[in-house]
């Protein structure tokens, strides 16, 4: 057997066997639970499902959950890019510590994060006491929900952009400099277009993660209906009331909206990728 044939031989088993294991794994972990969720929601009639979906309390909770998740993810895009840029392009003391702290929201239990943020942002907390004289209140408001989701979502943007920046290296910037481009032109016309797919990936991951966030939000939001009540809390409330069909129905609504939004983001990312390849 030649060296070329050995290199071209796939490491994993044949396509059929690999695809079969992949589909079985995906079905057990994703498709089966989602199917059970949809099946459980059929305990409601179509009229009951529609009435629940368009009830004022559910609509308000969905608007807060999706709106705050989208806004928090948008906020994380520029700040995540800045943090990734600093970690890749510069050397400074305690760089490894800062790099490790980026992953803190991954390791920290969400309930602990919620309690910590509530303690800091409450009127008597370290940060809340500074905001109160300015007329700003973070804890038990929508601002608190936004802060919690920003905290949860920031690592996804940083970790999506960081390897792309490392792969690009500084040669791209140096080449643009030798051609007479200013630093602003290098960023906006050279680097940003190359980083757009990674930024969109980070936004999608952060958005998907924060849509269903419960532990870090439930403490800081105050859970006021029509004001700071999130959709996952409504699901938990209905489960506590043994309204399993209603809880499943709200979950199906969130699932449907999430799938549509994430599909649109994936299509946009694919179009950006094709645009960069064509350029």
Secondary structure, 3 states (H helix, E strand, C coil): CCHHHHHHCCCCCCHHHHHHHHHHHHHHHHHHHHHHHHHHHCCCCHHHHHHHHCCHHHHHHHHHHHHHHHHHHHHHHHHHHHHHHHHHHCCCCCHHHHHHHHCHHHHCCHHHHHHHHHHHHCCCCCCHHHHHCCCCCCCCCHHHHHHHHHHHHHHHHHHHHHHHHHHHCCHHHHHHHHCCCCHHHHHHHHHHHHHHHHHHHHHHHHHHHHHCCCHHHHHHHCCCCCCCCCHHHHHHHHHHCCCHHHHHHHHHHHHHHHHHHHHHHHHHHHHHHHHHHHC
